[in-house]
């Protein structure tokens, strides 16, 4: 049930953007116990100047290729699972797309299960 939002600067190909989503989905399946076919992703590209990303925060040297990944998901994954996810995404994007690990920024937003509706105006995961 994760919802993934991917933000990056304009200029990358459709194949590159699709590759971002594929790596993230594979990492979620491998590390966060996300079910098969549970893939909801939005890729947004932005013009220069539309993303303010510090180039040196926490001593990490980021470039203009920095990708911001925000994942909204159910509360309850362990810190170890989250760390494994961060590593899998950074390593996967580096291996598949040549994206520097320093340029992978990930934010997880945890919500309760009743905060989802997958259609029909229903809260499919809410308690009855």
N, CA, C and O atoms as a GROMACS GRO file, in nm:
protein
  512
    1UNK      N    1   0.078  -0.120   0.000
    1UNK     CA    2   0.000   0.000   0.000
    1UNK      C    3   0.083   0.127   0.000
    1UNK      O    4   0.027   0.235   0.018
    2UNK      N    5   0.212   0.118  -0.019
    2UNK     CA    6   0.287   0.244  -0.025
    2UNK      C    7   0.249   0.329  -0.145
    2UNK      O    8   0.216   0.279  -0.252
    3UNK      N    9   0.253   0.458  -0.123
    3UNK     CA   10   0.241   0.557  -0.231
    3UNK      C   11   0.376   0.623  -0.242
    3UNK      O   12   0.426   0.681  -0.146
    4UNK      N   13   0.436   0.615  -0.360
    4UNK     CA   14   0.571   0.667  -0.381
    4UNK      C   15   0.564   0.791  -0.469
    4UNK      O   16   0.505   0.789  -0.577
    5UNK      N   17   0.625   0.897  -0.422
    5UNK     CA   18   0.640   1.020  -0.500
    5UNK      C   19   0.789   1.040  -0.526
    5UNK      O   20   0.870   1.037  -0.433
    6UNK      N   21   0.823   1.060  -0.652
    6UNK     CA   22   0.962   1.074  -0.693
    6UNK      C   23   0.975   1.211  -0.759
    6UNK      O   24   0.905   1.240  -0.855
    7UNK      N   25   1.065   1.293  -0.707
    7UNK     CA   26   1.086   1.427  -0.762
    7UNK      C   27   1.231   1.442  -0.806
    7UNK      O   28   1.324   1.402  -0.736
    8UNK      N   29   1.247   1.501  -0.926
    8UNK     CA   30   1.380   1.526  -0.980
    8UNK      C   31   1.372   1.640  -1.080
    8UNK      O   32   1.264   1.679  -1.124
    9UNK      N   33   1.488   1.693  -1.114
    9UNK     CA   34   1.492   1.801  -1.212
    9UNK      C   35   1.464   1.746  -1.352
    9UNK      O   36   1.491   1.630  -1.381
   10UNK      N   37   1.408   1.832  -1.437
   10UNK     CA   38   1.382   1.796  -1.576
   10UNK      C   39   1.510   1.756  -1.647
   10UNK      O   40   1.620   1.793  -1.607
   11UNK      N   41   1.491   1.679  -1.754
   11UNK     CA   42   1.605   1.648  -1.840
   11UNK      C   43   1.637   1.500  -1.848
   11UNK      O   44   1.716   1.459  -1.933
   12UNK      N   45   1.578   1.418  -1.764
   12UNK     CA   46   1.604   1.275  -1.769
   12UNK      C   47   1.502   1.210  -1.863
   12UNK      O   48   1.390   1.259  -1.878
   13UNK      N   49   1.541   1.100  -1.923
   13UNK     CA   50   1.455   1.030  -2.018
   13UNK      C   51   1.341   0.958  -1.947
   13UNK      O   52   1.343   0.937  -1.826
   14UNK      N   53   1.240   0.921  -2.028
   14UNK     CA   54   1.130   0.841  -1.974
   14UNK      C   55   1.182   0.708  -1.920
   14UNK      O   56   1.133   0.660  -1.818
   15UNK      N   57   1.280   0.649  -1.987
   15UNK     CA   58   1.337   0.522  -1.942
   15UNK      C   59   1.406   0.539  -1.807
   15UNK      O   60   1.397   0.450  -1.722
   16UNK      N   61   1.475   0.650  -1.788
   16UNK     CA   62   1.540   0.677  -1.660
   16UNK      C   63   1.435   0.688  -1.550
   16UNK      O   64   1.450   0.628  -1.444
   17UNK      N   65   1.328   0.764  -1.575
   17UNK     CA   66   1.222   0.781  -1.476
   17UNK      C   67   1.155   0.647  -1.445
   17UNK      O   68   1.125   0.618  -1.329
   18UNK      N   69   1.132   0.566  -1.548
   18UNK     CA   70   1.074   0.434  -1.526
   18UNK      C   71   1.168   0.347  -1.443
   18UNK      O   72   1.124   0.271  -1.357
   19UNK      N   73   1.298   0.358  -1.469
   19UNK     CA   74   1.398   0.283  -1.393
   19UNK      C   75   1.398   0.319  -1.245
   19UNK      O   76   1.415   0.233  -1.160
   20UNK      N   77   1.378   0.448  -1.216
   20UNK     CA   78   1.367   0.489  -1.075
   20UNK      C   79   1.254   0.413  -1.008
   20UNK      O   80   1.273   0.355  -0.901
   21UNK      N   81   1.137   0.412  -1.070
   21UNK     CA   82   1.022   0.345  -1.013
   21UNK      C   83   1.043   0.195  -0.998
   21UNK      O   84   1.003   0.137  -0.897
   22UNK      N   85   1.105   0.132  -1.096
   22UNK     CA   86   1.129  -0.012  -1.090
   22UNK      C   87   1.221  -0.049  -0.974
   22UNK      O   88   1.193  -0.144  -0.901
   23UNK      N   89   1.329   0.026  -0.958
   23UNK     CA   90   1.422  -0.003  -0.849
   23UNK      C   91   1.354   0.014  -0.714
   23UNK      O   92   1.370  -0.069  -0.624
   24UNK      N   93   1.278   0.121  -0.699
   24UNK     CA   94   1.212   0.147  -0.572
   24UNK      C   95   1.110   0.037  -0.542
   24UNK      O   96   1.102  -0.011  -0.428
   25UNK      N   97   1.032  -0.003  -0.641
   25UNK     CA   98   0.933  -0.110  -0.622
   25UNK      C   99   1.003  -0.241  -0.583
   25UNK      O  100   0.959  -0.310  -0.491
   26UNK      N  101   1.109  -0.275  -0.652
   26UNK     CA  102   1.184  -0.398  -0.620
   26UNK      C  103   1.238  -0.392  -0.478
   26UNK      O  104   1.234  -0.492  -0.406
   27UNK      N  105   1.289  -0.276  -0.436
   27UNK     CA  106   1.343  -0.262  -0.301
   27UNK      C  107   1.232  -0.274  -0.196
   27UNK      O  108   1.252  -0.335  -0.091
   28UNK      N  109   1.114  -0.218  -0.225
   28UNK     CA  110   1.002  -0.231  -0.131
   28UNK      C  111   0.961  -0.377  -0.117
   28UNK      O  112   0.935  -0.424  -0.006
   29UNK      N  113   0.954  -0.448  -0.229
   29UNK     CA  114   0.917  -0.590  -0.225
   29UNK      C  115   1.019  -0.672  -0.146
   29UNK      O  116   0.982  -0.761  -0.070
   30UNK      N  117   1.148  -0.641  -0.163
   30UNK     CA  118   1.254  -0.719  -0.101
   30UNK      C  119   1.274  -0.688   0.047
   30UNK      O  120   1.315  -0.775   0.124
   31UNK      N  121   1.245  -0.565   0.089
   31UNK     CA  122   1.283  -0.525   0.226
   31UNK      C  123   1.166  -0.484   0.315
   31UNK      O  124   1.178  -0.490   0.437
   32UNK      N  125   1.055  -0.440   0.256
   32UNK     CA  126   0.944  -0.386   0.337
   32UNK      C  127   0.818  -0.472   0.333
   32UNK      O  128   0.713  -0.430   0.381
   33UNK      N  129   0.828  -0.591   0.277
   33UNK     CA  130   0.715  -0.684   0.270
   33UNK      C  131   0.595  -0.625   0.196
   33UNK      O  132   0.481  -0.644   0.237
   34UNK      N  133   0.621  -0.554   0.089
   34UNK     CA  134   0.514  -0.498   0.007
   34UNK      C  135   0.462  -0.607  -0.086
   34UNK      O  136   0.542  -0.675  -0.151
   35UNK      N  137   0.330  -0.626  -0.094
   35UNK     CA  138   0.275  -0.732  -0.178
   35UNK      C  139   0.296  -0.705  -0.327
   35UNK      O  140   0.314  -0.592  -0.371
   36UNK      N  141   0.292  -0.813  -0.402
   36UNK     CA  142   0.301  -0.803  -0.548
   36UNK      C  143   0.184  -0.720  -0.600
   36UNK      O  144   0.073  -0.728  -0.548
   37UNK      N  145   0.212  -0.642  -0.704
   37UNK     CA  146   0.114  -0.554  -0.771
   37UNK      C  147   0.074  -0.433  -0.688
   37UNK      O  148  -0.012  -0.356  -0.731
   38UNK      N  149   0.131  -0.414  -0.572
   38UNK     CA  150   0.101  -0.296  -0.489
   38UNK      C  151   0.199  -0.186  -0.530
   38UNK      O  152   0.294  -0.155  -0.458
   39UNK      N  153   0.172  -0.130  -0.646
   39UNK     CA  154   0.263  -0.030  -0.704
   39UNK      C  155   0.185   0.094  -0.742
   39UNK      O  156   0.110   0.096  -0.839
   40UNK      N  157   0.204   0.199  -0.662
   40UNK     CA  158   0.142   0.328  -0.686
   40UNK      C  159   0.253   0.433  -0.678
   40UNK      O  160   0.303   0.463  -0.570
   41UNK      N  161   0.291   0.487  -0.793
   41UNK     CA  162   0.405   0.578  -0.800
   41UNK      C  163   0.372   0.699  -0.886
   41UNK      O  164   0.304   0.689  -0.988
   42UNK      N  165   0.423   0.813  -0.843
   42UNK     CA  166   0.406   0.937  -0.917
   42UNK      C  167   0.545   0.998  -0.936
   42UNK      O  168   0.618   1.019  -0.839
   43UNK      N  169   0.581   1.025  -1.060
   43UNK     CA  170   0.711   1.087  -1.089
   43UNK      C  171   0.684   1.230  -1.134
   43UNK      O  172   0.609   1.254  -1.228
   44UNK      N  173   0.747   1.324  -1.066
   44UNK     CA  174   0.736   1.466  -1.099
   44UNK      C  175   0.873   1.519  -1.138
   44UNK      O  176   0.970   1.501  -1.064
   45UNK      N  177   0.880   1.584  -1.253
   45UNK     CA  178   1.004   1.652  -1.291
   45UNK      C  179   0.980   1.802  -1.278
   45UNK      O  180   0.869   1.852  -1.300
   46UNK      N  181   1.086   1.872  -1.243
   46UNK     CA  182   1.075   2.014  -1.212
   46UNK      C  183   1.182   2.094  -1.288
   46UNK      O  184   1.290   2.043  -1.314
   47UNK      N  185   1.150   2.218  -1.323
   47UNK     CA  186   1.251   2.304  -1.388
   47UNK      C  187   1.358   2.346  -1.288
   47UNK      O  188   1.338   2.339  -1.166
   48UNK      N  189   1.472   2.390  -1.341
   48UNK     CA  190   1.577   2.444  -1.255
   48UNK      C  191   1.518   2.551  -1.164
   48UNK      O  192   1.437   2.633  -1.207
   49UNK      N  193   1.558   2.550  -1.040
   49UNK     CA  194   1.513   2.648  -0.944
   49UNK      C  195   1.388   2.609  -0.869
   49UNK      O  196   1.349   2.677  -0.774
   50UNK      N  197   1.323   2.499  -0.909
   50UNK     CA  198   1.198   2.458  -0.844
   50UNK      C  199   1.220   2.363  -0.727
   50UNK      O  200   1.127   2.332  -0.654
   51UNK      N  201   1.343   2.316  -0.710
   51UNK     CA  202   1.376   2.227  -0.599
   51UNK      C  203   1.494   2.288  -0.524
   51UNK      O  204   1.599   2.314  -0.582
   52UNK      N  205   1.476   2.309  -0.395
   52UNK     CA  206   1.584   2.361  -0.310
   52UNK      C  207   1.638   2.246  -0.226
   52UNK      O  208   1.576   2.206  -0.128
   53UNK      N  209   1.753   2.194  -0.266
   53UNK     CA  210   1.815   2.080  -0.197
   53UNK      C  211   1.956   2.122  -0.158
   53UNK      O  212   2.039   2.152  -0.244
   54UNK      N  213   1.981   2.124  -0.028
   54UNK     CA  214   2.113   2.164   0.020
   54UNK      C  215   2.219   2.068  -0.033
   54UNK      O  216   2.201   1.946  -0.027
   55UNK      N  217   2.326   2.121  -0.082
   55UNK     CA  218   2.432   2.041  -0.143
   55UNK      C  219   2.531   1.980  -0.047
   55UNK      O  220   2.616   1.902  -0.089
   56UNK      N  221   2.522   2.014   0.082
   56UNK     CA  222   2.622   1.962   0.175
   56UNK      C  223   2.568   1.924   0.312
   56UNK      O  224   2.646   1.894   0.402
   57UNK      N  225   2.436   1.925   0.332
   57UNK     CA  226   2.380   1.894   0.464
   57UNK      C  227   2.428   1.758   0.513
   57UNK      O  228   2.428   1.661   0.437
   58UNK      N  229   2.468   1.752   0.640
   58UNK     CA  230   2.522   1.633   0.706
   58UNK      C  231   2.649   1.581   0.640
   58UNK      O  232   2.683   1.464   0.653
   59UNK      N  233   2.719   1.669   0.568
   59UNK     CA  234   2.845   1.632   0.506
   59UNK      C  235   2.830   1.545   0.382
   59UNK      O  236   2.926   1.483   0.337
   60UNK      N  237   2.710   1.539   0.327
   60UNK     CA  238   2.685   1.460   0.205
   60UNK      C  239   2.683   1.555   0.087
   60UNK      O  240   2.604   1.649   0.083
   61UNK      N  241   2.769   1.530  -0.010
   61UNK     CA  242   2.782   1.617  -0.128
   61UNK      C  243   2.679   1.576  -0.233
   61UNK      O  244   2.697   1.476  -0.302
   62UNK      N  245   2.573   1.654  -0.246
   62UNK     CA  246   2.468   1.627  -0.343
   62UNK      C  247   2.489   1.709  -0.470
   62UNK      O  248   2.540   1.821  -0.466
   63UNK      N  249   2.448   1.652  -0.581
   63UNK     CA  250   2.458   1.722  -0.710
   63UNK      C  251   2.319   1.761  -0.758
   63UNK      O  252   2.220   1.737  -0.689
   64UNK      N  253   2.312   1.821  -0.874
   64UNK     CA  254   2.182   1.860  -0.930
   64UNK      C  255   2.101   1.738  -0.974
   64UNK      O  256   1.983   1.751  -1.008
   65UNK      N  257   2.162   1.620  -0.972
   65UNK     CA  258   2.091   1.496  -1.007
   65UNK      C  259   2.018   1.435  -0.888
   65UNK      O  260   1.959   1.328  -0.900
   66UNK      N  261   2.022   1.501  -0.773
   66UNK     CA  262   1.959   1.448  -0.653
   66UNK      C  263   1.811   1.416  -0.680
   66UNK      O  264   1.739   1.497  -0.738
   67UNK      N  265   1.770   1.299  -0.637
   67UNK     CA  266   1.632   1.252  -0.652
   67UNK      C  267   1.571   1.246  -0.512
   67UNK      O  268   1.630   1.189  -0.420
   68UNK      N  269   1.452   1.304  -0.497
   68UNK     CA  270   1.381   1.300  -0.369
   68UNK      C  271   1.271   1.196  -0.380
   68UNK      O  272   1.186   1.203  -0.469
   69UNK      N  273   1.274   1.099  -0.289
   69UNK     CA  274   1.179   0.989  -0.288
   69UNK      C  275   1.101   0.996  -0.157
   69UNK      O  276   1.159   0.986  -0.049
   70UNK      N  277   0.971   1.012  -0.167
   70UNK     CA  278   0.887   1.013  -0.047
   70UNK      C  279   0.791   0.896  -0.056
   70UNK      O  280   0.717   0.881  -0.154
   71UNK      N  281   0.793   0.813   0.047
   71UNK     CA  282   0.710   0.693   0.049
   71UNK      C  283   0.613   0.705   0.167
   71UNK      O  284   0.655   0.714   0.282
   72UNK      N  285   0.483   0.704   0.136
   72UNK     CA  286   0.382   0.700   0.240
   72UNK      C  287   0.341   0.553   0.254
   72UNK      O  288   0.304   0.488   0.155
   73UNK      N  289   0.347   0.501   0.377
   73UNK     CA  290   0.321   0.360   0.398
   73UNK      C  291   0.263   0.337   0.537
   73UNK      O  292   0.266   0.426   0.622
   74UNK      N  293   0.210   0.218   0.559
   74UNK     CA  294   0.155   0.186   0.689
   74UNK      C  295   0.262   0.187   0.796
   74UNK      O  296   0.377   0.149   0.772
   75UNK      N  297   0.225   0.231   0.913
   75UNK     CA  298   0.313   0.232   1.030
   75UNK      C  299   0.347   0.088   1.068
   75UNK      O  300   0.264  -0.002   1.054
   76UNK      N  301   0.469   0.067   1.115
   76UNK     CA  302   0.500  -0.064   1.173
   76UNK      C  303   0.627  -0.132   1.126
   76UNK      O  304   0.663  -0.235   1.182
   77UNK      N  305   0.696  -0.079   1.028
   77UNK     CA  306   0.821  -0.143   0.986
   77UNK      C  307   0.932  -0.111   1.087
   77UNK      O  308   0.935  -0.002   1.144
   78UNK      N  309   1.020  -0.206   1.107
   78UNK     CA  310   1.132  -0.186   1.201
   78UNK      C  311   1.238  -0.094   1.142
   78UNK      O  312   1.242  -0.072   1.021
   79UNK      N  313   1.321  -0.042   1.228
   79UNK     CA  314   1.433   0.041   1.183
   79UNK      C  315   1.524  -0.040   1.092
   79UNK      O  316   1.575   0.013   0.992
   80UNK      N  317   1.546  -0.166   1.123
   80UNK     CA  318   1.631  -0.251   1.039
   80UNK      C  319   1.573  -0.265   0.899
   80UNK      O  320   1.647  -0.263   0.801
   81UNK      N  321   1.442  -0.280   0.888
   81UNK     CA  322   1.378  -0.291   0.757
   81UNK      C  323   1.394  -0.160   0.679
   81UNK      O  324   1.422  -0.161   0.559
   82UNK      N  325   1.378  -0.049   0.748
   82UNK     CA  326   1.392   0.081   0.683
   82UNK      C  327   1.534   0.101   0.634
   82UNK      O  328   1.556   0.148   0.522
   83UNK      N  329   1.631   0.067   0.716
   83UNK     CA  330   1.771   0.079   0.674
   83UNK      C  331   1.800  -0.008   0.553
   83UNK      O  332   1.869   0.035   0.460
   84UNK      N  333   1.747  -0.129   0.554
   84UNK     CA  334   1.767  -0.218   0.439
   84UNK      C  335   1.704  -0.158   0.313
   84UNK      O  336   1.760  -0.169   0.204
   85UNK      N  337   1.587  -0.096   0.329
   85UNK     CA  338   1.522  -0.031   0.215
   85UNK      C  339   1.607   0.083   0.161
   85UNK      O  340   1.630   0.091   0.041
   86UNK      N  341   1.653   0.171   0.249
   86UNK     CA  342   1.736   0.284   0.205
   86UNK      C  343   1.857   0.234   0.127
   86UNK      O  344   1.889   0.286   0.020
   87UNK      N  345   1.923   0.132   0.180
   87UNK     CA  346   2.043   0.077   0.114
   87UNK      C  347   2.007   0.014  -0.020
   87UNK      O  348   2.077   0.035  -0.119
   88UNK      N  349   1.899  -0.062  -0.022
   88UNK     CA  350   1.860  -0.129  -0.147
   88UNK      C  351   1.827  -0.028  -0.256
   88UNK      O  352   1.862  -0.048  -0.373
   89UNK      N  353   1.760   0.080  -0.220
   89UNK     CA  354   1.727   0.183  -0.320
   89UNK      C  355   1.854   0.252  -0.369
   89UNK      O  356   1.875   0.264  -0.489
   90UNK      N  357   1.938   0.297  -0.277
   90UNK     CA  358   2.060   0.368  -0.316
   90UNK      C  359   2.151   0.278  -0.401
   90UNK      O  360   2.203   0.321  -0.504
   91UNK      N  361   2.170   0.154  -0.358
   91UNK     CA  362   2.255   0.062  -0.434
   91UNK      C  363   2.192   0.027  -0.568
   91UNK      O  364   2.261   0.020  -0.670
   92UNK      N  365   2.061   0.005  -0.568
   92UNK     CA  366   1.992  -0.032  -0.693
   92UNK      C  367   1.994   0.080  -0.796
   92UNK      O  368   2.018   0.056  -0.914
   93UNK      N  369   1.970   0.204  -0.750
   93UNK     CA  370   1.973   0.317  -0.843
   93UNK      C  371   2.114   0.342  -0.895
   93UNK      O  372   2.132   0.381  -1.010
   94UNK      N  373   2.213   0.320  -0.811
   94UNK     CA  374   2.351   0.335  -0.855
   94UNK      C  375   2.384   0.229  -0.961
   94UNK      O  376   2.441   0.261  -1.066
   95UNK      N  377   2.347   0.104  -0.933
   95UNK     CA  378   2.379  -0.005  -1.025
   95UNK      C  379   2.303   0.007  -1.158
   95UNK      O  380   2.362  -0.013  -1.264
   96UNK      N  381   2.174   0.040  -1.152
   96UNK     CA  382   2.092   0.039  -1.273
   96UNK      C  383   2.102   0.167  -1.354
   96UNK      O  384   2.105   0.164  -1.477
   97UNK      N  385   2.109   0.283  -1.283
   97UNK     CA  386   2.104   0.411  -1.354
   97UNK      C  387   2.231   0.495  -1.342
   97UNK      O  388   2.242   0.600  -1.404
   98UNK      N  389   2.327   0.448  -1.263
   98UNK     CA  390   2.449   0.525  -1.244
   98UNK      C  391   2.430   0.645  -1.152
   98UNK      O  392   2.516   0.733  -1.146
   99UNK      N  393   2.318   0.649  -1.079
   99UNK     CA  394   2.292   0.760  -0.987
   99UNK      C  395   2.382   0.747  -0.865
   99UNK      O  396   2.391   0.640  -0.805
  100UNK      N  397   2.447   0.854  -0.831
  100UNK     CA  398   2.534   0.853  -0.713
  100UNK      C  399   2.451   0.827  -0.588
  100UNK      O  400   2.342   0.882  -0.575
  101UNK      N  401   2.501   0.745  -0.498
  101UNK     CA  402   2.431   0.715  -0.373
  101UNK      C  403   2.405   0.842  -0.293
  101UNK      O  404   2.304   0.853  -0.223
  102UNK      N  405   2.494   0.938  -0.304
  102UNK     CA  406   2.478   1.066  -0.234
  102UNK      C  407   2.357   1.145  -0.285
  102UNK      O  408   2.306   1.233  -0.216
  103UNK      N  409   2.312   1.112  -0.403
  103UNK     CA  410   2.202   1.185  -0.466
  103UNK      C  411   2.067   1.114  -0.450
  103UNK      O  412   1.973   1.140  -0.526
  104UNK      N  413   2.058   1.026  -0.352
  104UNK     CA  414   1.932   0.955  -0.324
  104UNK      C  415   1.883   1.000  -0.187
  104UNK      O  416   1.940   0.962  -0.084
  105UNK      N  417   1.779   1.080  -0.186
  105UNK     CA  418   1.719   1.135  -0.063
  105UNK      C  419   1.584   1.065  -0.044
  105UNK      O  420   1.499   1.070  -0.132
  106UNK      N  421   1.565   1.000   0.071
  106UNK     CA  422   1.444   0.923   0.094
  106UNK      C  423   1.377   0.969   0.223
  106UNK      O  424   1.443   0.989   0.325
  107UNK      N  425   1.246   0.986   0.216
  107UNK     CA  426   1.166   1.019   0.334
  107UNK      C  427   1.050   0.922   0.342
  107UNK      O  428   0.977   0.903   0.245
  108UNK      N  429   1.033   0.859   0.460
  108UNK     CA  430   0.920   0.771   0.482
  108UNK      C  431   0.817   0.844   0.566
  108UNK      O  432   0.852   0.908   0.666
  109UNK      N  433   0.691   0.835   0.527
  109UNK     CA  434   0.580   0.894   0.601
  109UNK      C  435   0.488   0.779   0.641
  109UNK      O  436   0.426   0.716   0.556
  110UNK      N  437   0.481   0.751   0.771
  110UNK     CA  438   0.401   0.639   0.818
  110UNK      C  439   0.262   0.685   0.861
  110UNK      O  440   0.247   0.787   0.928
  111UNK      N  441   0.162   0.608   0.820
  111UNK     CA  442   0.024   0.641   0.852
  111UNK      C  443  -0.047   0.515   0.904
  111UNK      O  444   0.001   0.403   0.885
  112UNK      N  445  -0.162   0.536   0.968
  112UNK     CA  446  -0.246   0.424   1.013
  112UNK      C  447  -0.318   0.365   0.892
  112UNK      O  448  -0.342   0.435   0.794
  113UNK      N  449  -0.353   0.237   0.901
  113UNK     CA  450  -0.416   0.167   0.788
  113UNK      C  451  -0.547   0.229   0.743
  113UNK      O  452  -0.581   0.222   0.625
  114UNK      N  453  -0.621   0.289   0.836
  114UNK     CA  454  -0.751   0.346   0.797
  114UNK      C  455  -0.738   0.474   0.715
  114UNK      O  456  -0.839   0.529   0.670
  115UNK      N  457  -0.616   0.521   0.694
  115UNK     CA  458  -0.595   0.644   0.617
  115UNK      C  459  -0.582   0.620   0.467
  115UNK      O  460  -0.535   0.707   0.395
  116UNK      N  461  -0.624   0.503   0.420
  116UNK     CA  462  -0.616   0.470   0.279
  116UNK      C  463  -0.753   0.439   0.223
  116UNK      O  464  -0.836   0.377   0.289
  117UNK      N  465  -0.777   0.484   0.100
  117UNK     CA  466  -0.889   0.438   0.021
  117UNK      C  467  -0.835   0.409  -0.118
  117UNK      O  468  -0.780   0.498  -0.184
  118UNK      N  469  -0.850   0.286  -0.162
  118UNK     CA  470  -0.798   0.245  -0.292
  118UNK      C  471  -0.903   0.254  -0.402
  118UNK      O  472  -0.879   0.211  -0.515
  119UNK      N  473  -1.018   0.309  -0.368
  119UNK     CA  474  -1.126   0.325  -0.466
  119UNK      C  475  -1.261   0.294  -0.404
  119UNK      O  476  -1.270   0.241  -0.293
  120UNK      N  477  -1.366   0.328  -0.477
  120UNK     CA  478  -1.504   0.304  -0.436
  120UNK      C  479  -1.545   0.379  -0.311
  120UNK      O  480  -1.649   0.348  -0.252
  121UNK      N  481  -1.468   0.478  -0.269
  121UNK     CA  482  -1.504   0.553  -0.149
  121UNK      C  483  -1.501   0.470  -0.023
  121UNK      O  484  -1.574   0.500   0.072
  122UNK      N  485  -1.418   0.366  -0.021
  122UNK     CA  486  -1.411   0.275   0.094
  122UNK      C  487  -1.273   0.280   0.157
  122UNK      O  488  -1.174   0.311   0.091
  123UNK      N  489  -1.268   0.249   0.286
  123UNK     CA  490  -1.142   0.236   0.359
  123UNK      C  491  -1.113   0.086   0.369
  123UNK      O  492  -1.146   0.023   0.469
  124UNK      N  493  -1.051   0.030   0.265
  124UNK     CA  494  -1.034  -0.114   0.254
  124UNK      C  495  -0.960  -0.177   0.370
  124UNK      O  496  -0.987  -0.292   0.404
  125UNK      N  497  -0.867  -0.106   0.432
  125UNK     CA  498  -0.787  -0.164   0.540
  125UNK      C  499  -0.831  -0.121   0.679
  125UNK      O  500  -0.767  -0.158   0.778
  126UNK      N  501  -0.940  -0.045   0.689
  126UNK     CA  502  -0.989  -0.002   0.820
  126UNK      C  503  -1.061  -0.117   0.889
  126UNK      O  504  -1.121  -0.203   0.825
  127UNK      N  505  -1.054  -0.116   1.022
  127UNK     CA  506  -1.132  -0.214   1.098
  127UNK      C  507  -1.280  -0.189   1.074
  127UNK      O  508  -1.322  -0.074   1.059
  128UNK      N  509  -1.361  -0.298   1.068
  128UNK     CA  510  -1.506  -0.279   1.044
  128UNK      C  511  -1.575  -0.201   1.154
  128UNK      O  512  -1.696  -0.178   1.146
   0.00000   0.00000   0.00000
